[in-house]
Amino acid sequence: MRILKPVLVAVIIASVLLIIAISLHSVEEIHYLKSFYPAKFTVEEAFYATMVEFIKIHIISLPLIVIILLALFVLRAYRK
């Protein structure tokens, strides 16, 4: 358990940092799209572009959230 605990904590931290990085990247892409929105995008196209980013974040984050929950479960199970 001595070696497992730091590994699981590192996995949790890495997963959280990856989710943050993906989210920030998507926000930057949305801001980039907003920069030329009035000239080139309709409101509907802007909505769909934002939804694509939203879905991308969730598709990538869901497995990471499962990994975080499993790591927390294992940490709690070995704590007893």
ZAMAR-110185 format. One line per 8 residues: number of its first residue (from 1); their letters; for each residue y negated, x, z negated of N, C-alpha, C. Coordinates in pm, 1 decimal. Layout:
BEGIN
NUM> A> Y X Z Y X Z Y X Z | ...;
This chain:
BEGIN
1> MRILKPVL> 120.2 82.8 0.0 0.0 0.0 0.0 -126.1 86.8 0.0 | -115.7 210.0 -50.4 -233.8 296.1 -56.7 -292.2 322.2 81.3 | -208.3 344.1 180.4 -257.9 372.8 314.8 -290.0 243.3 390.0 | -224.5 134.8 354.0 -243.0 8.0 424.9 -379.3 -54.9 397.1 | -424.6 -45.4 274.4 -550.9 -109.1 237.4 -670.2 -52.8 316.0 | -689.4 78.2 324.1 -802.6 129.0 403.1 -792.3 95.7 551.9 | -669.1 92.4 601.5 -650.2 58.2 743.5 -690.9 -86.5 768.1 | -649.0 -176.2 681.3 -684.2 -317.6 697.7 -834.5 -340.5 682.6;
9> VAVIIASV> -896.0 -271.9 588.0 -1040.9 -283.7 570.9 -1112.9 -230.4 695.0 | -1063.2 -120.6 751.3 -1122.7 -65.6 873.8 -1106.8 -161.7 991.2 | -992.2 -228.2 998.9 -969.1 -326.6 1105.4 -1066.5 -442.9 1090.8 | -1086.6 -488.1 968.8 -1180.0 -599.2 944.0 -1321.9 -558.2 983.7 | -1364.0 -441.3 941.2 -1499.6 -394.8 973.0 -1517.0 -376.7 1122.9 | -1417.7 -318.1 1188.6 -1426.0 -298.2 1333.8 -1432.1 -431.5 1407.4 | -1354.5 -527.6 1362.2 -1355.7 -659.5 1426.4 -1490.7 -728.2 1410.8 | -1546.4 -721.9 1292.1 -1677.5 -783.4 1269.1 -1785.1 -715.0 1354.1;
17> LLIIAISL> -1780.6 -581.8 1359.7 -1878.5 -508.8 1441.6 -1863.0 -541.5 1589.7 | -1741.3 -559.2 1635.0 -1718.1 -595.3 1775.0 -1771.7 -734.8 1805.8 | -1751.6 -827.9 1714.9 -1805.3 -963.0 1734.0 -1958.1 -957.8 1738.4 | -2018.8 -879.1 1651.8 -2165.5 -865.3 1651.0 -2213.8 -804.2 1781.5 | -2145.6 -701.1 1829.4 -2186.1 -635.4 1954.1 -2174.8 -730.2 2073.1 | -2068.7 -807.7 2078.5 -2050.6 -903.8 2187.6 -2159.0 -1010.2 2182.1 | -2188.5 -1058.5 2064.4 -2291.9 -1161.2 2049.4 -2429.6 -1109.1 2089.5 | -2462.7 -988.8 2046.4 -2592.3 -930.8 2083.4 -2603.0 -907.6 2233.6;
25> HSVEEIHY> -2494.1 -864.1 2294.2 -2494.7 -844.0 2439.3 -2518.5 -976.5 2512.8 | -2454.7 -1081.6 2466.0 -2473.0 -1212.0 2529.3 -2615.5 -1263.1 2511.2 | -2673.5 -1239.5 2394.2 -2812.7 -1280.4 2372.6 -2905.2 -1204.1 2467.0 | -2879.1 -1073.8 2486.4 -2959.7 -995.0 2579.5 -2946.2 -1047.0 2721.8 | -2825.2 -1087.6 2760.7 -2806.5 -1143.2 2894.6 -2882.9 -1274.9 2910.9 | -2882.1 -1356.0 2808.4 -2956.1 -1482.3 2814.8 -3105.7 -1455.2 2825.7 | -3156.5 -1358.2 2750.0 -3298.8 -1322.7 2760.0 -3332.5 -1267.3 2897.9 | -3240.2 -1191.0 2955.5 -3261.7 -1140.1 3090.6 -3269.9 -1255.4 3189.6;
33> LKSFYPAK> -3182.3 -1352.5 3175.2 -3185.2 -1468.4 3265.2 -3313.9 -1548.2 3247.1 | -3361.7 -1556.5 3122.8 -3486.3 -1628.7 3096.6 -3606.6 -1560.9 3161.2 | -3598.1 -1429.9 3182.9 -3713.7 -1357.0 3236.2 -3749.8 -1401.2 3377.8 | -3651.5 -1444.2 3454.6 -3684.4 -1493.7 3588.7 -3644.0 -1639.0 3606.8 | -3626.3 -1709.6 3496.1 -3586.0 -1849.7 3498.0 -3678.9 -1940.5 3576.6 | -3810.3 -1937.4 3555.4 -3894.7 -2036.4 3624.0 -3889.9 -2024.0 3776.6 | -3876.4 -1904.6 3827.7 -3882.0 -1886.9 3972.1 -3748.7 -1913.5 4041.5 | -3637.9 -1883.3 3977.1 -3511.4 -1886.4 4048.7 -3408.7 -1985.7 3996.0;
41> FTVEEAFY> -3418.1 -2028.3 3871.5 -3317.0 -2116.2 3813.8 -3370.6 -2256.1 3792.7 | -3281.6 -2353.3 3815.5 -3313.2 -2488.6 3770.4 -3272.0 -2497.0 3623.1 | -3310.7 -2602.3 3558.9 -3274.3 -2620.8 3418.1 -3122.0 -2630.6 3405.2 | -3059.8 -2698.5 3498.5 -2914.3 -2713.6 3494.4 -2844.0 -2578.1 3512.0 | -2891.9 -2495.6 3601.1 -2832.3 -2363.3 3621.3 -2850.1 -2275.7 3497.4 | -2964.9 -2284.7 3434.3 -2987.9 -2207.8 3311.5 -2893.5 -2254.6 3201.0 | -2873.1 -2386.0 3193.4 -2780.1 -2440.8 3094.2 -2638.9 -2387.6 3118.2 | -2593.5 -2388.9 3243.1 -2458.9 -2340.6 3273.2 -2445.0 -2191.0 3247.1;
49> ATMVEFIK> -2547.3 -2114.3 3276.0 -2543.4 -1970.2 3248.3 -2531.5 -1945.0 3098.3 | -2603.6 -2023.5 3019.0 -2596.6 -2010.5 2874.2 -2459.4 -2053.0 2822.6 | -2403.6 -2158.2 2880.3 -2271.0 -2203.4 2839.2 -2163.4 -2099.9 2871.3 | -2178.5 -2030.6 2983.5 -2083.4 -1924.5 3018.2 -2085.0 -1816.1 2911.0 | -2202.5 -1776.9 2867.2 -2213.4 -1675.7 2761.4 -2154.0 -1727.6 2630.3 | -2180.0 -1851.9 2597.7 -2127.7 -1913.4 2475.9 -1975.2 -1914.5 2476.9 | -1917.5 -1953.7 2589.4 -1771.9 -1958.5 2602.2 -1714.1 -1817.3 2597.2 | -1781.8 -1722.5 2661.6 -1734.0 -1584.1 2660.5 -1726.9 -1530.0 2517.7;
57> IHIISLPL> -1828.8 -1557.1 2439.7 -1829.7 -1511.3 2300.3 -1710.3 -1570.3 2224.9 | -1684.6 -1697.8 2244.7 -1576.0 -1761.9 2170.9 -1438.6 -1715.7 2217.3 | -1421.7 -1694.5 2347.1 -1291.8 -1647.8 2397.1 -1260.7 -1508.3 2342.9 | -1359.9 -1422.8 2337.9 -1337.3 -1287.0 2289.1 -1327.7 -1283.8 2136.7 | -1405.4 -1366.0 2069.4 -1410.2 -1362.2 1922.4 -1290.1 -1428.6 1856.2 | -1229.3 -1526.4 1918.9 -1119.2 -1599.2 1854.9 -1004.0 -1506.8 1813.4 | -953.0 -1419.2 1900.9 -846.2 -1329.4 1854.3 -892.7 -1235.0 1742.8 | -1018.7 -1193.1 1748.0 -1069.9 -1104.7 1643.5 -1078.3 -1177.3 1509.5;
65> IVIILLAL> -1114.7 -1303.7 1512.5 -1120.3 -1382.4 1388.8 -979.5 -1400.7 1332.2 | -882.1 -1421.5 1419.6 -743.1 -1432.4 1373.7 -698.1 -1300.7 1309.9 | -734.2 -1188.1 1370.7 -700.0 -1057.3 1313.8 -764.4 -1040.5 1176.7 | -890.4 -1079.2 1164.1 -958.9 -1069.2 1034.8 -888.1 -1154.2 929.4 | -854.8 -1277.0 965.2 -787.5 -1365.6 869.4 -650.7 -1312.1 829.1 | -575.1 -1257.8 924.9 -444.8 -1200.0 892.1 -458.6 -1078.0 801.3 | -557.3 -993.9 828.7 -578.9 -876.4 744.8 -616.9 -918.0 602.3 | -703.2 -1018.3 591.6 -740.1 -1067.0 458.6 -620.0 -1126.7 385.6;
73> FVLRAYRK> -535.6 -1197.6 459.1 -415.7 -1256.2 399.3 -322.8 -1146.4 347.9 | -301.9 -1042.2 427.7 -214.9 -932.2 385.1 -275.1 -860.1 264.3 | -405.7 -837.2 266.6 -469.9 -772.7 151.3 -452.0 -856.4 24.6 | -466.4 -986.2 37.3 -452.3 -1073.9 -79.4 -305.3 -1078.4 -125.6 | -212.4 -1078.5 -31.4 -70.4 -1084.0 -68.3 -26.6 -958.0 -141.8 | -76.6 -842.3 -102.1 -39.8 -717.0 -168.0 -117.0 -691.5 -295.8 | -223.1 -767.4 -317.3 -301.6 -751.0 -439.6 -225.1 -797.5 -561.7 | -138.5 -893.6 -543.5 -65.8 -952.6 -657.4 44.9 -866.3 -706.5;
